[in-house]
Amino acid sequence: MLTYRQANAGDYLEFAKLHVKSWQQHYRGDFSDHFLDVEAASERKEVWKDRLSNPSPNQFVLVAEQDGEICGFACAFLENDTEYGTLLDNLHVLEKVKGKGIGRHLISLVAQEALKNNPEGKLYLWVLKNNASAMAFYERLGGVNGETVVGNDIGDQEVLKCRVTWESLKVLAHW
């Protein structure tokens, strides 16, 4: 059975594991093997422990569970940017359950929350340019690649990342 709920502080270890698995599957070559295989686990553990124990006031985090196991999550920061709106900072789904609508449902729930916060709200996210499957997923949901920039705010080397935007959340909220 698939369920969705708000995250709690005790979820941080499972979030870190899922996040690192996702990076290892999709960002090999963008980040060094050493970072992905050695450093990412402790780095993500600290990030998720802090985020879930000391959430910022505009943070919104959802969990997807299948038969009691965390199989996906989304983390957003509502109205994070005056021009682009809510930042969907993380959306990760276990590889074994991809294609079952979990990611689409998580992003829809984030869009619904963003609309509650601001009926004219927008949404954006950053995705590495080389993550073709994620780019295709966001485009199927109506996201538009607004710009590609060089970044070094995650990982251990510079990467090309794309800002994907949604000007209106009304359609996205009802996927």
C-alpha positions as CSV (number, residue, x, y, z in Angstrom):
1,M,0.0,0.0,0.0
2,L,1.3,3.4,-1.0
3,T,0.8,6.3,1.5
4,Y,2.0,9.9,1.7
5,R,2.7,11.9,4.8
6,Q,4.7,14.9,6.2
7,A,8.3,14.0,7.1
8,N,9.4,13.9,10.7
9,A,12.8,14.2,12.4
10,G,13.2,10.4,12.6
11,D,13.2,10.1,8.8
12,Y,16.6,11.7,8.2
13,L,18.6,8.4,7.9
14,E,16.3,6.9,5.3
15,F,16.3,10.3,3.4
16,A,20.1,10.3,3.4
17,K,20.3,6.8,2.1
18,L,17.7,7.4,-0.6
19,H,19.3,10.7,-1.6
20,V,22.8,9.1,-1.9
21,K,21.5,6.2,-3.9
22,S,19.8,8.6,-6.3
23,W,22.9,10.7,-6.7
24,Q,25.0,7.5,-7.3
25,Q,22.5,6.4,-10.0
26,H,22.1,9.7,-11.8
27,Y,25.2,11.9,-11.1
28,R,28.1,9.4,-11.7
29,G,30.5,11.4,-13.9
30,D,29.1,14.8,-12.7
31,F,30.5,14.2,-9.2
32,S,33.7,12.3,-8.4
33,D,33.4,8.6,-7.5
34,H,35.2,9.4,-4.3
35,F,32.5,12.0,-3.3
36,L,29.6,9.7,-4.3
37,D,31.0,6.5,-2.7
38,V,32.8,7.9,0.4
39,E,31.7,11.5,1.3
40,A,28.1,11.8,0.2
41,A,26.6,9.5,2.8
42,S,27.9,11.5,5.8
43,E,27.3,14.9,4.1
44,R,23.6,14.0,3.3
45,K,23.1,12.5,6.7
46,E,24.1,15.8,8.3
47,V,22.0,17.8,5.8
48,W,18.8,15.8,6.4
49,K,19.3,15.6,10.2
50,D,19.5,19.4,10.3
51,R,16.7,20.0,7.9
52,L,14.3,17.6,9.6
53,S,15.3,18.6,13.2
54,N,15.5,22.3,12.6
55,P,13.2,23.1,9.7
56,S,13.1,26.6,8.2
57,P,9.7,28.2,8.5
58,N,9.0,27.9,4.8
59,Q,10.2,24.2,4.5
60,F,7.7,21.6,3.3
61,V,8.8,17.9,3.2
62,L,6.7,15.0,2.1
63,V,7.4,11.2,2.3
64,A,6.0,8.5,0.1
65,E,5.9,5.1,1.8
66,Q,5.1,1.7,0.3
67,D,4.3,-1.0,2.8
68,G,6.0,1.1,5.6
69,E,9.2,1.7,3.6
70,I,10.2,5.2,2.5
71,C,10.3,5.0,-1.3
72,G,10.4,8.7,-2.2
73,F,10.4,12.2,-0.8
74,A,10.1,15.8,-1.8
75,C,11.5,18.8,0.0
76,A,10.4,22.3,-1.0
77,F,10.9,25.8,0.3
78,L,7.7,27.8,-0.2
79,E,8.1,31.3,-1.8
80,N,11.9,30.9,-1.7
81,D,12.5,33.4,-4.6
82,T,10.6,36.5,-5.5
83,E,10.8,35.9,-9.2
84,Y,10.5,32.1,-9.4
85,G,8.4,31.2,-6.3
86,T,8.7,27.9,-4.5
87,L,11.9,25.9,-4.8
88,L,11.5,22.2,-5.1
89,D,14.9,21.4,-3.7
90,N,14.7,17.6,-3.7
91,L,12.5,15.0,-5.4
92,H,13.8,11.5,-5.1
93,V,12.1,8.1,-5.8
94,L,13.7,4.7,-5.4
95,E,14.6,3.2,-8.7
96,K,12.6,0.0,-8.1
97,V,9.3,2.0,-7.9
98,K,9.9,4.6,-10.6
99,G,7.2,4.8,-13.2
100,K,4.4,4.2,-10.7
101,G,3.4,7.9,-10.4
102,I,5.1,8.5,-7.0
103,G,7.2,11.4,-8.2
104,R,4.3,12.9,-10.1
105,H,2.1,12.7,-7.0
106,L,4.8,14.2,-4.8
107,I,5.3,17.1,-7.1
108,S,1.5,17.6,-7.3
109,L,1.3,17.7,-3.5
110,V,4.1,20.3,-3.4
111,A,2.3,22.4,-6.0
112,Q,-1.0,22.1,-3.9
113,E,0.9,23.4,-0.8
114,A,2.5,26.2,-2.8
115,L,-0.9,27.3,-4.1
116,K,-2.3,27.3,-0.6
117,N,0.5,29.6,0.4
118,N,0.2,31.8,-2.7
119,P,-2.7,31.3,-5.2
120,E,-0.6,32.9,-7.9
121,G,2.5,30.9,-7.0
122,K,5.2,29.5,-9.2
123,L,7.6,26.6,-8.8
124,Y,11.2,26.0,-9.9
125,L,13.9,23.5,-9.3
126,W,17.5,22.8,-10.3
127,V,18.5,19.6,-12.1
128,L,21.9,18.6,-13.5
129,K,21.9,18.9,-17.2
130,N,23.2,15.4,-17.7
131,N,20.2,13.9,-15.8
132,A,18.2,13.3,-19.0
133,S,15.6,11.1,-17.4
134,A,14.7,13.8,-14.8
135,M,14.7,16.5,-17.4
136,A,12.3,14.5,-19.5
137,F,10.1,13.8,-16.5
138,Y,9.8,17.5,-15.6
139,E,9.1,18.5,-19.2
140,R,6.3,15.9,-19.4
141,L,4.8,17.7,-16.4
142,G,5.0,21.1,-18.1
143,G,8.3,22.3,-16.7
144,V,10.4,24.6,-18.9
145,N,14.2,24.8,-18.9
146,G,14.7,28.5,-18.3
147,E,18.5,28.6,-18.1
148,T,21.6,26.5,-17.7
149,V,24.4,27.7,-15.5
150,V,27.6,26.4,-14.0
151,G,27.3,25.6,-10.3
152,N,29.4,24.2,-7.5
153,D,27.0,24.4,-4.6
154,I,26.6,20.6,-4.3
155,G,29.0,17.8,-4.9
156,D,32.7,18.2,-5.3
157,Q,33.1,19.8,-8.7
158,E,31.5,22.2,-11.1
159,V,28.4,21.0,-12.9
160,L,26.0,22.3,-15.5
161,K,22.6,22.7,-13.9
162,C,19.3,23.7,-15.4
163,R,16.6,25.9,-13.8
164,V,13.3,24.2,-14.6
165,T,10.2,26.5,-14.0
166,W,6.5,26.3,-13.9
167,E,4.7,29.7,-14.3
168,S,1.4,28.3,-13.2
169,L,0.8,25.6,-10.6
170,K,-2.9,25.0,-11.2
171,V,-2.4,22.2,-13.7
172,L,0.6,20.7,-11.9
173,A,-1.4,20.6,-8.7
174,H,-3.9,18.3,-10.3
175,W,-1.7,15.7,-12.0
